[in-house]
């Protein structure tokens, strides 16, 4: 059993998780990924061009469960493939920078995620490993007025795992 620390992508994000080996080549993992993203949005309003310039802040929390299949090459390196499923909770706030007021706050929305990943785990010691991983994500979101299905190349991740 191990505790995993995760750093993902170019936005501020990462996570915490655990890994439990059920055989020499197979491990279950649970994760909670947390991300923060801030973007600028400019609207064109001829009567007041400054009134719609805004900051959009998005927070996401994604708990997930996954399985890894490892292929042992030597004692220190194990390439692996796997998949996970989870639920993403997202909270978005749009803030007008000129009036200093919240323009839009959509509350918490939920979407369902599936991820396929490929990675390499390098064992520094018997109890410490470093991993690099690339993900392909599938996301389904069903809101009041629309449904959205996306397949996208998600971010690369670097992970450190402490086993005990």
Secondary structure as UniProt FT lines:
FT   STRAND          2..8
FT   STRAND          12..21
FT   STRAND          26..41
FT   TURN            49..52
FT   STRAND          54..72
FT   STRAND          77..96
FT   TURN            97..100
FT   STRAND          101..123
FT   STRAND          128..142
FT   STRAND          147..163
//
